[in-house]
Amino acid sequence: MDDFQAGEETTFVVDDVSTVIKESIENTIGGNAYQHNKVNQWTSNVVEQCLNQLTKLGRPFKYIVTAVIMQKNGAGLHTASSCYWDNSTDGSCTLRWENKSMYCIVSVFGLAI
Amino acid sequence: MEIVYVYTKKRSEFGRQCNFSDRPAELHVDVVPDPTLTTEFIERNPCDTAIQCTQEMSEHEVNTERFETESRGINHVEGGWPKDINPAEVEQTIRFRKKVEKEEHYINTVQQLGSVMEHCIKQNNAIDIYEEYFDNMEVESAEEPPSAKTINVFRDPNEIKRTATSLSWYPDGGKKLAVAYSNLEFQRSSPDTSFDSYIWDIENPNKPELTVKPVSPLVCLEYNPKDSHILVGGCYNGQIAFWDTRKGSHPVEMSPIEQSHRDPVYKTIWLQSKTGTECFSSSTDGQVLWWDIRKLGEPTEKLVLDPTRKLNIDNALGGISLEYEPTMPTKFMVGTEQGSIVSCNRKAKTPAEKIVCLYPGHYGPVYSLQRNPFFPKNFLTVGDWTARIWSEDIREACIMWTKYHMSYLTDGTWSPVRPAVFFTTKMDGTLDVWDYLFKQNDPTLSIQVCDEAVHSLRVQDNGRIVACGSHSGTTTLLELSSGLCTMQKNEKNLVSGMFERETKREKILEARHREMRLKERTQSQQGARQDEEPRAEDDEEKELIEKAEKEFLRAIEAEKKSLEGRQVEEIEEKEKASEEESEKPADDPQQAED
């Protein structure tokens, strides 16, 4: 846990990743209401943008990004995950974003190379 | 998605032992169900979705098979009686009637119906809702652009298509159209080509109403304006035949070959006579023959179109179109294959005097010739690449003409309701509608009727519907917009003024020509005595020509120079502006003022 290499971060920093995710969601579905015919496009966009921004961070990580968009009509949703990795270097970040008509949940898993 | 990430790793770090440890399950998202949110939505029940179990195609045409229908009538004699009553037996029917009349149901029904009827009658008596409210209103001329739309297309039912060479409308109201089909290309028709021509009912394009079966294909076909059952047709082999539609498809009588024309009969017209049975025909063999259909054994009169008036058939001009106006029964005109137009008088004493005069005409055959129905002194001719309007009095040249078109003009006709409107058809399949009061350079409306040449044209008497016959026998009916078939205010006066003006202009030109010719003649006579004078005249002329040329060239040069000067100035200005711009970008407002 103390293996810090000078000049390069080799641990998963949750805050940065969180910011990246938030930005990409805002950009894609920022002020929109749920539209069934556009949801496909939105999820793809969110995931792509996230991934692009994450690789731009320039860290030696493998990324896995998942996104879920759910319409707000009274249903419940529960997700969980379990991982077997190197706890010192790898990490995950899940962001839950909502507006009046939908929820958007994006998870990013980062695995050190 | 193209993402490339390059990273470096120390060799010593390769194959590093993996320190894996388990991370227990973590709950990411927990959204509690909220039934109150369902109030934001309404249930859609049922949901309609359209599904079709067919191939997906981008474009597909389907046309049902032609279903041939025939109209028949039924004569209904008696009926509606129940099974056990024999309608022939009067007793039974009376008994049945009495029985029914006594029924309560019948009495109630009649009473109810009676009250309904009473209501309607009272309504009608109170106000006449069907009266003509705006009788005195004038129809205001709509400012819509002229247009025409196709209302029907009649195709030649035969396999081998022939050209629709002549069209004739039914005399009363134009509900039928007689079309003559023949192949005018020399020796191009195959032996299986049908000889038939058809009479179409304009409402039914699927099947012709009557087939006209001549011995040889008909080049022209005309309804008798006095008797709408009689038609006369001119054949390709020169014979004349007449049909009675009540008597069937075969001709009632045909003229004998020895007495007929020697070439296809291009035009026949019915004459205005007491009996209504006289007609005359023209053909390219140079003869014009008069016939009485009661006796087609031989023509009643003959005329050879010899311009030298010697009745020499070898010199004769071939007649392609005829013109006859019922209001001027003694005069008629023939348009010839050679391009000239011959004006004739039927009542002349000697055959030589029958030919009154010759108009120069066109460079090619005069395909159509018609007097203006409102101003019979002026006539329209169509041939070569132009349409020309002539005045009877001016024999040297036409008074008005259209520009030269890109394809030959095949037929032309005046509109029967508007004196300034005429129609022409061309080899490229267009129909041009010319409104000479509105525009003289171009047709007011040009419609592409079909892709092949249009050979014949006929306007119905109401001026609204136009029929065009094409090269492959397709006859198209077009309906014109109301602007083209209602007379405009003051149109007659304007048109007569226009014609008079042009006639006067031509007269003046003619007079000047005559004067000049006279002068030349006298000068050449003088020149025989004094040789130098004509030469001096020539020299003077040459000098004048040279002077004119020099002035012309001078004017051109001056224009060119001023144009160049202006261009140079513009270029200089532009350079200056771009220089200033690149030096001081902040001074833009100043330059804008400059």
Interface residues (C-beta under 8 A of the other chain):
Chain A: E48 L51 N52 T55 G58 P60 V68 M70 K72 N73 G74 A75 G76 L77 H78 T79 A80 S81 S82 C83 Y84 W85 D86 N87 S88 S92 T94 R96 Y103 I105 S107 I113
Chain B: M1 I3 Y5 Y7 K9 C18 N19 F20 S21 D22 R23 P24 A25 E26 L27 H28 V29 D30 V31 V32 P33 D34 P35 T36 L37 T38 E40 F41
